[in-house]
Amino acid sequence: MDPIKLDTTFYHKLLLKKFNLLLNIAQLAGFLPFPAYVLRQDVERLHFRTLVLTCLNLTFAVLIFLTSFVCYLAMYIYYPDLMYKENLPAVLQIMYHVENWLRVVMVLIALVGPRLSGRYFRETIDTLVHIMKLFDRAIKIESILTAISVITNRLLLLYGLHALIITVTVWISTEHPVSTLLNVSYLAPYVTIALYILLYRALLASIAGIVGCLNDNLREITIQDRIDPRRTYGKHTTISYIMLQEGKERETPHLDVATIVRLSTMHMALKRLARAANKHFGVLMLIIVLSTFIQINMLLLELYHNISHPVMPEYCLWVLFLHAIVHFTFFFVIATSNHAIQQENERTMLLLHEFKCSWSSEQNMTIEHFISQISNLHDVHQACGMLNLDMKLISNAVAAITSIMVVLIQFSDTGL
């Protein structure tokens, strides 16, 4: 352990320090309320300045939703050809309508959700900070969080540049007011998806990183256990084995057992935290996945038509392709965030099976209980119990996009 026992304030500040940029952008965009517990904004709620900032934060969130909603309505009324293609089959028109209104609902849920879930965010942060305090290896935890924050900031830069490219392309290729309506209706859902995906990743990746630290500690115990002189590899008769084991159990210190129990408690708390995160973000993740899935299909279909019957300039085709690739990264970020936790759980199981011995019944019982706890906690990586959010998400998405694209191309080519 570190020489100095650090308190919860240190670890809360550490989380804030590593994800400060992402959290502040989310709050400025209205997706986190003011004051926010995660940002340590423990201010006097009746203070005039606090009331003003709270009202501004709420007003900005309402304006984002209303502006996005009004732009969609205006395009449906005045520019319906931008929202759906009248000459396409009914199945394609339905997909256009579903995609458009899913975006509106998604923005609404993303803005309202955090304002109704203050208790969840407070309990999540407190649990995470408490586990880091119990583990008490600040240098190791800081290095893990630093690596996560670096990748998160790079993804934030990528999504920001992509939004800028799309905005500029729309302004160049279309005229006002169409360009303004398209950009506003596009940016609000896109920023919603990008910020929530990154917040979701930051939480699950932090959980996976801390579980990895626990596994490193468990591995150290495993290595010590291998070279323990009390392990006997010779053969014994039944009576001699029982006598030998009884003697060794009396000599066995409880350090390993106590440490394993401690690691087990923290590990299961982190698994429950991951399950609670997928449950809390489940509805929004379902909408994001469905909306992104439809968006990718529509983009690839437009690419197909513009390649076979050129209408757009060539640079627009490349932008459409980039748009589809970036949207597919949303699947990848969601899946890898959950897969990292699954990998650490598998590593834990391997270490526990390797650690299981025959010379301490108390230790064996502790390990078996640990294994059963990990094995019996189900639906950790599912959204509302309906959709797997692990690496199966990517394979399922690729298979579904491929098969649906074939059907959509046949529909669009035949005009049925």
C-alpha positions in Angstrom: 0.0 0.0 0.0 0.9 3.6 -0.3 2.7 5.0 2.8 0.0 7.5 3.5 -3.7 6.5 3.8 -5.6 8.8 1.4 -9.1 9.9 2.0 -12.2 10.0 -0.2 -11.6 13.7 -1.1 -8.3 12.8 -2.8 -9.9 10.1 -5.0 -12.9 12.2 -5.8 -10.6 15.0 -6.9 -8.6 12.5 -8.9 -11.6 11.4 -10.8 -12.5 15.0 -11.4 -9.0 15.9 -12.5 -8.8 13.1 -15.1 -12.3 13.6 -16.6 -12.6 17.4 -16.0 -12.8 18.4 -19.7 -15.5 15.9 -20.6 -17.6 16.6 -17.5 -17.4 20.4 -18.0 -18.4 20.1 -21.7 -21.3 17.9 -20.7 -22.5 20.4 -18.2 -22.0 23.4 -20.5 -24.1 21.6 -23.1 -26.9 21.1 -20.6 -26.5 17.3 -20.2 -25.3 17.6 -16.6 -27.3 19.8 -14.1 -25.8 22.5 -12.0 -24.7 22.0 -9.4 -23.3 18.5 -10.2 -22.0 16.3 -7.4 -19.5 14.6 -9.7 -17.9 18.1 -10.3 -17.8 18.7 -6.6 -20.0 21.7 -6.9 -21.3 21.5 -3.4 -22.5 25.1 -3.2 -25.2 26.8 -1.2 -28.3 26.0 -3.2 -30.2 29.1 -1.9 -27.3 31.5 -2.9 -28.3 34.0 -5.6 -25.4 33.0 -7.9 -26.2 29.3 -7.6 -29.8 30.0 -8.4 -28.9 32.0 -11.5 -26.4 29.4 -12.8 -29.0 26.6 -12.2 -31.6 28.5 -14.1 -29.2 29.2 -17.0 -28.2 25.6 -17.1 -31.9 24.4 -17.2 -32.8 27.1 -19.7 -30.0 26.1 -22.1 -31.1 22.5 -21.9 -34.7 23.4 -22.7 -33.5 25.6 -25.6 -31.5 22.8 -27.0 -34.5 20.4 -27.1 -37.0 23.0 -28.4 -34.6 24.3 -31.1 -33.9 20.7 -32.3 -37.6 19.8 -32.1 -38.7 23.0 -34.0 -36.1 22.4 -36.7 -37.4 18.9 -37.3 -41.0 20.2 -37.5 -39.9 23.0 -39.9 -38.2 20.5 -42.2 -41.2 18.2 -42.1 -43.5 21.1 -43.1 -41.4 23.1 -45.5 -38.7 20.7 -46.7 -40.2 17.2 -46.5 -37.9 15.9 -49.2 -35.0 16.3 -46.7 -36.6 14.2 -44.1 -37.8 11.3 -46.2 -37.9 10.3 -49.9 -41.4 10.2 -51.3 -40.4 8.0 -54.2 -38.9 5.2 -52.0 -40.8 2.1 -50.9 -42.8 2.4 -47.6 -40.3 0.4 -45.6 -37.5 2.9 -46.4 -39.8 5.9 -45.5 -40.7 4.2 -42.2 -36.9 3.9 -41.4 -36.4 7.6 -42.2 -39.3 8.6 -39.9 -38.2 6.3 -37.1 -34.6 7.6 -37.3 -35.8 11.2 -37.2 -38.1 10.9 -34.2 -35.7 8.6 -32.3 -33.2 11.5 -32.3 -35.8 13.8 -30.8 -36.7 11.4 -28.1 -33.0 10.7 -27.4 -32.2 14.3 -26.9 -35.2 14.7 -24.5 -34.2 11.7 -22.4 -30.5 12.7 -22.3 -31.5 16.2 -21.0 -34.1 15.1 -18.6 -32.5 11.9 -17.3 -29.6 13.5 -15.3 -31.9 15.9 -13.6 -34.0 13.1 -12.3 -31.1 10.8 -11.4 -29.1 12.8 -8.9 -29.2 10.0 -6.4 -27.9 7.4 -8.8 -24.9 9.6 -9.8 -24.1 10.4 -6.2 -24.2 6.8 -5.1 -22.2 5.7 -8.1 -19.4 8.2 -7.5 -19.4 7.5 -3.7 -19.2 3.8 -4.3 -16.3 4.1 -6.9 -14.4 6.5 -4.6 -15.0 4.3 -1.6 -13.6 1.2 -3.4 -10.5 3.2 -4.5 -10.0 4.3 -0.9 -10.3 0.7 0.3 -7.8 -0.5 -2.3 -5.6 2.4 -1.4 -3.0 2.2 -4.2 -3.2 5.8 -5.5 -0.2 5.6 -7.9 -1.6 2.6 -9.7 -5.2 3.9 -9.8 -3.9 7.3 -11.1 -2.0 5.6 -13.9 -5.1 3.6 -14.9 -7.3 6.7 -14.9 -4.7 8.7 -16.8 -4.7 6.1 -19.6 -8.5 6.1 -19.7 -8.7 9.9 -19.8 -6.1 10.1 -22.7 -8.2 7.8 -24.9 -11.4 9.6 -23.9 -10.0 13.0 -24.8 -8.7 11.6 -28.1 -12.2 10.3 -28.9 -13.7 13.7 -27.9 -11.3 15.4 -30.3 -12.2 12.9 -33.1 -16.0 13.5 -32.6 -15.5 17.2 -32.4 -13.5 17.3 -35.6 -16.1 15.1 -37.3 -18.9 17.4 -36.2 -17.0 20.4 -37.6 -16.4 18.6 -40.9 -20.1 17.7 -41.3 -21.2 21.2 -40.4 -18.9 22.9 -42.9 -19.8 20.4 -45.6 -23.5 21.0 -45.1 -23.0 24.8 -45.2 -21.0 24.5 -48.4 -23.3 22.1 -50.3 -26.6 23.6 -49.3 -28.1 27.1 -49.0 -29.6 29.0 -46.1 -32.0 28.3 -44.3 -31.8 24.7 -45.3 -28.1 24.4 -44.2 -29.0 25.9 -40.7 -32.0 23.6 -40.2 -29.9 20.6 -41.2 -27.0 21.5 -39.0 -29.1 22.2 -35.9 -31.2 19.1 -36.3 -28.0 17.0 -36.8 -25.7 18.5 -34.1 -28.1 18.2 -31.1 -28.5 14.4 -31.5 -24.9 13.9 -32.5 -23.5 15.8 -29.5 -25.9 13.9 -27.3 -24.6 10.5 -28.6 -21.0 11.5 -28.4 -21.0 12.9 -24.9 -23.1 10.1 -23.4 -21.0 7.4 -25.1 -17.8 9.0 -23.7 -19.3 9.4 -20.2 -20.5 5.8 -20.4 -17.1 4.7 -21.5 -15.3 6.7 -18.8 -17.4 5.0 -16.1 -17.1 1.4 -17.4 -13.4 1.7 -18.3 -12.7 3.0 -14.8 -14.5 0.0 -13.3 -12.5 -2.3 -15.6 -9.3 -0.6 -14.7 -9.9 -0.9 -10.9 -10.9 -4.6 -11.3 -7.6 -5.0 -13.2 -5.8 -3.5 -10.2 -7.6 -6.0 -7.9 -6.5 -8.8 -10.2 -2.9 -7.7 -10.0 -3.1 -7.9 -6.3 -4.7 -11.3 -6.5 -1.9 -12.5 -8.8 0.7 -11.4 -6.3 -1.0 -13.6 -3.7 -1.1 -16.4 -6.2 2.6 -16.2 -6.8 3.3 -16.2 -3.1 1.0 -19.2 -2.7 2.9 -21.2 -5.3 6.1 -21.0 -3.4 4.5 -21.5 0.0 6.5 -24.2 1.9 3.4 -25.6 3.4 2.3 -27.0 0.0 3.0 -30.7 -0.1 3.1 -32.4 -3.5 3.9 -35.9 -2.2 1.4 -38.7 -2.0 -0.3 -39.6 1.3 -2.6 -42.2 2.6 -6.1 -41.0 3.6 -5.2 -41.0 7.4 -1.8 -39.3 7.0 -3.3 -36.7 4.6 -6.1 -35.8 7.2 -3.6 -35.5 10.0 -1.2 -33.5 7.9 -4.0 -31.1 6.8 -5.3 -30.6 10.3 -1.8 -29.7 11.5 -1.3 -27.3 8.6 -4.6 -25.6 9.1 -3.7 -24.8 12.7 -0.5 -23.2 11.4 -2.1 -21.3 8.5 -2.3 -17.6 9.0 -5.5 -15.9 7.9 -3.8 -13.2 5.9 -4.6 -14.7 2.5 -8.2 -15.5 3.4 -8.8 -12.0 4.7 -7.2 -10.5 1.6 -9.3 -12.6 -0.7 -12.5 -11.7 1.2 -11.5 -8.0 0.9 -10.8 -8.4 -2.9 -14.0 -10.3 -3.4 -16.1 -7.6 -1.7 -14.6 -4.9 -3.8 -14.8 -7.0 -7.0 -18.5 -7.7 -6.5 -19.2 -4.1 -5.7 -17.7 -3.1 -9.0 -19.6 -5.7 -10.9 -22.9 -4.4 -9.4 -21.8 -0.9 -10.3 -21.4 -2.0 -13.9 -24.8 -3.7 -13.9 -26.4 -0.6 -12.4 -24.7 1.6 -15.1 -26.1 -0.6 -17.9 -29.5 -0.6 -16.2 -29.5 3.2 -15.7 -28.2 4.0 -19.2 -30.1 1.1 -20.8 -33.0 2.9 -22.4 -30.7 5.6 -23.8 -28.2 3.0 -25.0 -31.0 1.1 -26.8 -32.1 4.3 -28.5 -28.6 5.2 -29.5 -27.9 1.8 -30.9 -31.1 1.7 -32.9 -30.8 5.2 -34.1 -27.1 4.6 -35.1 -28.0 1.3 -36.8 -30.7 3.0 -39.0 -28.4 6.0 -39.7 -25.6 3.7 -40.9 -28.0 1.8 -43.2 -29.4 5.0 -44.6 -25.9 6.4 -45.2 -24.7 3.3 -47.0 -27.8 3.3 -49.1 -27.3 6.9 -50.1 -23.7 6.1 -50.9 -24.8 3.2 -53.1 -27.2 5.3 -55.1 -24.8 8.2 -55.5 -22.1 5.9 -56.8 -24.5 4.2 -59.3 -26.3 7.4 -60.2 -24.0 10.3 -59.3 -25.8 13.4 -57.9 -23.5 14.7 -55.1 -19.9 15.9 -55.7 -17.2 13.4 -55.0 -16.1 15.1 -51.7 -19.6 14.6 -50.3 -19.4 10.9 -50.9 -16.2 10.7 -48.9 -17.9 12.7 -46.1 -20.8 10.3 -46.1 -18.4 7.4 -45.9 -16.6 9.1 -43.0 -19.9 9.8 -41.4 -20.8 6.1 -41.5 -17.4 5.0 -40.1 -17.6 7.4 -37.2 -21.1 6.3 -36.3 -19.9 2.7 -36.3 -17.3 3.6 -33.7 -20.2 4.2 -31.3 -20.9 0.5 -31.4 -17.2 -0.2 -30.9 -16.9 2.2 -27.9 -19.9 0.7 -26.2 -18.8 -2.9 -26.8 -15.2 -2.5 -25.8 -16.2 -0.7 -22.6 -18.2 -3.8 -21.5 -15.7 -6.3 -22.9 -12.9 -4.8 -20.8 -14.9 -5.7 -17.7 -15.6 -9.2 -19.0 -11.9 -9.8 -19.7 -11.0 -8.9 -16.2 -13.7 -11.2 -14.8 -12.3 -14.0 -16.9 -8.8 -13.2 -15.6 -10.2 -13.3 -12.0 -11.7 -16.7 -12.6 -8.4 -18.1 -14.0 -6.5 -16.7 -11.0 -8.9 -18.1 -8.5 -8.8 -21.6 -10.1 -5.0 -21.4 -10.1 -5.0 -20.2 -6.5 -7.3 -23.0 -5.2 -5.3 -25.4 -3.1 -5.9 -28.5 -1.0 -4.0 -27.6 2.2 -6.5 -24.9 3.6 -10.2 -25.7 3.7 -11.1 -22.2 4.8 -9.2 -20.7 1.9 -10.9 -23.2 -0.5 -14.3 -22.2 0.8 -13.5 -18.5 0.4 -12.4 -19.0 -3.2 -15.4 -21.2 -4.1 -17.7 -18.5 -2.7 -15.8 -15.8 -4.7 -16.2 -17.9 -7.9 -19.9 -18.6 -7.3 -20.5 -14.9 -6.7 -18.9 -14.0 -10.1 -20.7 -16.8 -11.9 -24.1 -16.1 -10.5 -24.3 -12.3 -11.2 -26.2 -12.2 -14.6 -27.3 -9.5 -17.0 -24.4 -7.3 -16.2 -23.7 -6.2 -19.8 -27.3 -5.9 -21.1 -29.4 -2.9 -21.8 -32.8 -3.4 -20.1 -32.3 -7.1 -20.4 -32.9 -6.9 -24.2 -29.6 -6.1 -25.9 -26.0 -7.4 -25.2 -23.6 -4.5 -25.0 -20.4 -6.6 -25.2 -18.4 -7.6 -28.3 -21.5 -9.5 -29.6 -22.9 -6.0 -30.4 -20.3 -5.5 -33.1 -20.8 -8.8 -34.8 -24.6 -8.6 -34.6 -24.5 -5.1 -36.0 -22.2 -6.0 -38.9 -24.4 -9.1 -39.7 -27.6 -7.1 -39.5 -26.3 -4.1 -41.5 -25.1 -6.5 -44.3 -28.3 -8.4 -44.5 -30.6 -5.4 -44.3 -28.5 -3.5 -46.9 -29.0 -6.3 -49.4 -32.8 -6.1 -48.9 -32.9 -2.2 -49.0 -30.9 -2.1 -52.2 -33.3 -4.6 -53.8 -36.3 -2.5 -52.6 -34.8 0.7 -53.8 -33.7 -0.7 -57.2 -37.0 -2.3 -58.0 -39.1 0.5 -56.6 -41.4 -1.9 -54.8 
